[in-house]
Amino acid sequence: MGLGGINIWSLLIILVIVALIFGTKRLRGIGGDLGGAIKGFKKALNDDSKDNEDAIKESQKEENSNDSADK
């Protein structure tokens, strides 16, 4: 038994049927597009988290300078 009652032979048969329907060239293109989308998504998440960290550091600096001016 494999994933939820699907064994390796069932997965191979499904893979062969999908390859026959779409063709290997089209599947390769879909895989490349999917990989590019995932890379773009990860990059966007990393850029967004860096922007948030920079904004937090900047606001902390402003708070510290305001506290110093008040003393």
N, C-alpha and C positions, 0 to 999 in steps of 0.2 A: 504494500500500500504506500502511496505517495502523498501528495497534497490533497487532503480531503477525499480520499477514495479514488483519486486519479493516479493510475500507475504510469510508468515510463513509456510503455507501449502506446497508451492512449495519447500521451503528449506528442510522441513521434508521429502518430497518424494525423493528429491535428496540425502539426507543423508542416507535414507534407501536403495536406489539403490546402492550407493557407498559401504555401509556396506555389502550388499549381494555379490557384485562383489569381493571385496578385503578381506572380513572377518575382524572381530574385532581385532583378534590377530595381523594381518599384519598392520592394521591401527594404533594400539597402538605402534607398533615398529617404524612405520614411524613418528608418533608424537614425540616419544622419541628421535629419530635421529634428527628431526627438532629442538626440544628444545635444544639438546646438541650443534647443530651447531650455534644456536642463542647465547647461552651462550658463546661459544668460540669466536664468532665474537665480542660480547660486551667486553669480556676480552681483546682481541687484540686491540680494539680501546682505551680502558682505559690505557693499557700498553704503547701504542704508544704515547698517549697524555702526559703521565708521562715522557717518555723518551724525548719528545720535550721540556717540561718544564725544565727538568734537563739540557738539552743542552743550553737552553736560559740563565738560571741562571749561568752556567759555563762560557759562553761567556761574560756575563756582568761582572763577577768577573775578568776575564782576562783583559777586557777593563779598569776596575777600577784600577787594579794593574799596567797596562801600563801607565795610566794617572798619577798615583802617582810617578812612576819612572821618568817620564818626568819632573816633577816639581822640 
